[in-house]
């Protein structure tokens, strides 16, 4: 339940106060799941120019309440202007691609703790070299070439980390021809959809990106933004599910040439349950009752960084360039430090 107490906003559960913050500092509120808001609190927030966006528990965007002064026109106009600024687009794209490649290398480092041989060789070296080359890219085309080379090397490593009975020869997008590619595609789609909702809730146009080509109402900005989250959110999850045999061959339907391979209803429920746990899950410290942010916390922190980049001219940084969060490797046991917003 969200209530007001004078100028402060209180988030409560029964008698416990979970959060107590000054309302005047708020720009917006994102509410997930069955969150109740008192009518007086709603009126006060709208009068103060604070918008509220509503999501399902699993991150599907439902809609937004916005005050009369907050229509998003100036923000979207700025977004359009920057989409035509080659320098801004290249700087933003470099930050996102650098974050993606760092996350790839960090996941490789996690696997090296138990399976060193599977991570040694030219593929791991290519990841390191590609990260260094990102800063030198002169345009988006050159950057895409660097990203493509690094991603091929990464999936060569990913192939070796697969210790399940499923065959995986490399990344195939459409249609998915094997169980691991099907799980990766499903996971990437779920994350992209959630990010698209966050962008729209914040007043941005998800179709106007800075790295991916704009066209046909594709959510280009969400496609840009998902790059830095793919590996922390989905790749390690898929490896855990197949290597620990949580997802098995009988969880999939018979393959379809047009649609590719898909999960049966029971298999989909298992995947979605694990996905939700992974996105909500943070790590807690019993000594001081603190909690390290989970993946969904990363989304919200990076949304603030993105808005600052668009409205204040602040340089955008991928989450790997600030703070730390611990994520598991593909064996479900080892961990690697990955950055997140403070």
Beta strands, then each sheet from edge to edge (+ up, - down):
strand 1: 2-5
strand 2: 8-13
strand 3: 16-22
strand 4: 28-32
strand 5: 51-55
strand 6: 61-65
strand 7: 283-285
strand 8: 290-292
strand 9: 325-328
strand 10: 335-338
sheet 1: 1+ 2- 3+
sheet 2: 4+ 5+ 6-
sheet 3: 7+ 8-
sheet 4: 9+ 10-
end
